[in-house]
Amino acid sequence: MSDAPAAAGRRAAASYLRELLQRPGAYRRMWEQHVIRARSGEITQLAVAEVLARRLWSYPRVPGDVDVLPHQLKDTVSRALSGRLLSVLSGPRAVTPRTEQELQAAIGPRRHQTLSLHDHATVGPDGKMARTRTLQVIEAISDKVDRIPFLYDTKALTLEVGQGCTELTGDLYQVSEDLFVTYISLAQPLDAGETTTLEYWMTYQYPGDPLDPHERQYRRAVMRRLENFDIRVEFHPDKLPAGVWWATWDGVDGGIIEQEPVTLDTQHSVHRYLRFIEKTVAGFHWSW
């Protein structure tokens, strides 16, 4: 079935949205008050993002909304105004059915859900992945939740914990050839319905092979539905990539399904925010 009618509808909605924001009136005044440097006839997307962020601060729908920053919504604004809004991403799978079964056997029944997840990765001056800072808001779905599983696809990293966490359990389980799991202990146990924010850092120890695609990407595998997913990769100014693409993969072991080129911002970074993501592997990859 063709998606032409849906595409036409998105273009029409985007055109009407631009008209609302550009013509004199209440909507235009709302974002114009946040403009630092105006350009005649143009909608300042960061100013619109500022309005949306302030709205979420005042009327949060999930705990993570009170911490959202305007730049995290700029991509959403851009895609809405262009008619290419993609705030929901769903794929065929993140891992194979066998790996998913092995993972469920290793960690047991699900005891929490993630309300928001923010990944901020940095690439060093040597072109190697250096460090990732993650903020994760979780909600307990059962009582006495005192730890959460932490999954990763390589042993070549160091995990440090901060806000909301106390320590790692020290136990390391190999679920499959490339998938490992350990546990992060919470600073305070949660009962069903209670939430907390976790902060942790991952430091990488890749050998530094510029031809290895695994060393030229940062991606996230999501097996279940995840709301408020924010991913950002920042490059050192002394080592900027020749090209960067936003992509989805056919699971952690599969190839790229779709990709689109993206450009660096003034902070030498690329960013994507999704309201919902499920059953997919998504992120950025680049070339030197």
C-alpha angles and dihedrals in degrees: 000000000000119000092207094112091051091048091049090050092052091050091050092049091049091050092052091047091053090049092052092050096044104044118083112270146079097313093052093046091053095062099029091067088065097050116116099181115018125207117202113252095005131111111230102226096196089055090053088048088052090057092050093047092051089050091054091048090055097039108025117186094193130016093258092061092076090063099043115124126215093244089057089062098043093090091051090051092048094051093045093052092047095047091244097104111158109173094149124061122183126169139181097261146333097210135007118275089249093053091047090053091048090049093050090049090052100048102027128214119356112261103174142029130215116239096184137359126195120187119188112181128184130204116209131227089266091061093249126125104262113178144342126207115202129192113192127181112202135185123205115235093188135033127273097021103173102162142020130212118253117206129196138162101225139041091215097099144075120231119209124183131211136156114032093007133091109184147324118266092235091230116121122191127190107217097177138345094291104015124088134175136200132160134253114211116223122234089231129015116249130219122210111298096018120121138202139176119239127199125193141156132219121204117198130216103192116163092236107250107163090196094057108097090206088065092051100057145064117198142156127224113214118189098175133033112292126189127209102016115181123181128180132173119194123195126208110253090235092058113040121170124246090225140359129200134191107222148170123217134210093248127307092297099039135087130260114292100185136359141173130191118251132189131230119252125223090279091058091249142119123215141187130183123194126186092207134013130171143165096005147094114235138165145099133305128183146186132225 
